[in-house]
Amino acid sequence: MAVKETKEKKAVVKKTPKATTKAVKVPAKADVISKLRIRVRAYEYKILDLSVKQIIDTALRYDAKIEGPVPLPTEIKKYTVNRSSFVYKNAREQFEMRVHKRVIDILNPTPKIMEALTNLSLPSGVNIDVKIM
């Protein structure tokens, strides 16, 4: 049996791709990442770097995942003061205070890490802010 070919033009039907629905992954309890954000501030950068190193060494001792230290912009406060009280008004002095800052993030901190960081003794002149995110 031979098949006859017809010269009729068939309508071309373009198949459109089906809209696929992507499965939205809902984070499980284990996937939720909690962060311990530590902001360290000091007037002297050498003391600041030693303190940050001490914090990181303590966290690494307990196998913590660390992001940082991230240096933040140095805050500079300038003060202008008259040198003399009355006659020489144009003679002035300028003073400045520099505040150096660093940020350290500890991912999924354990209670042991939290306890070790609270018992840490850092030099005076170093200010620490701790947030749990």
N, C-alpha and C positions, 0 to 999 in steps of 0.2 A: 504494500500500500504506500503510495507516494503521497507526500504532503504537498498541497498546493500553496504556493506563497502568494499572498495578496499584497498588492502595492498600496494598500490603505495605510494612512498614517495613524499610528496609534497615539493616543494622548499620553504624554509623559507625566507620570505622577511622581513628584518629588517627595521623598519621605523626609519629614522633619524629625530631628532627633527628639526623643521623648524627654520630657522634663524629668530629670533625675532628682530625687530628694536625697539630700546629704544627711547622714545621721549626725545629729549634734551630740557631741560627747559631753556628758555631764560628769564633772569631776567627782571622783569618789573621795571618801574620807582621806585616803592615803595620798591622793594627788594634790590636795589643798596645801599650798605652801604658805607657811607662816614665816614672818621675817622679824628679826630683832635688829632694829636700826639704831646704831650707836653714833652719835655726833660728838666729836671731840674738838674742843677749842682751847687755845692757849696763846699767850703773847709771844712766846719764844718757840720757833719752829723745831729746834733741836730736842727740847723737852717733849714737844708734841709727837715727834717721830718716834722717840723712845717709848712713849706711852702707847702709841698705836701698835708698835712692834710687840709690846708686852701683852696687849689685848689679843692680838692675832695668835701669838704663841700659846696663850691659855686656851683659846678656842680650838686650835689645831690639836692640842693635847687630847681633846675629847672627840676628835674626828668630826668636826663641824665643817660644813661647806660655807666658804666665806667669799663675799664679793667686796673688793676694795683693798686697801683704803683709797677712796676717791678724794682728791684734793678739791676743796671748794674755793671760790674766790676769796682772797684776803680782804678783810674789812679794814679800811684805813680811816681813822678819825683824826682830823687835823684841827689844831687849836692855834689861833693867832693871838698874841699878847703884846701889849705896848711895853717897850723897854723902860721908858721913863713915864712918870705920872702926868707931867704937865707940858713942859716946853717942847720936847722933841717928839712930837706926835707921829712923825713919819718913821721913826725908828721902831721896828717891831720884830718880834721873834715868832717863829712857827715851831710847834711841837706836833708830833703825831704818835698815835698808838696803832699798832698793827695787830689784828686778831687773825691768827691762822686757824683754818678749820679742815677737818677730815670727816668722812662718812664711811662707816663699815657696816655691811649687811651680813648677818648670820642667818642662813636659811635653815628652817626647821630646828630651832634650838631645843635641846633637851633640858630637863631640870638640873642635871649635873653641870651643864655649861652655864646656866643662869646663876647657880650657886657659886661657881668658881669665879665668875665675873664680878659678883657682888663682894666677894672676899678679897678682890684684887686691891692692892695698895699702890696708888699712883702718886707721883710727885705733886707738891702743892703748885698751884697756878694752872692746873689742867682742869677744865670744866667738862663734864660728861652728861649728855642727855640720852636716855634710853627710851625707845618706843617699841611697842609690839604691834606689828601691822598684820 
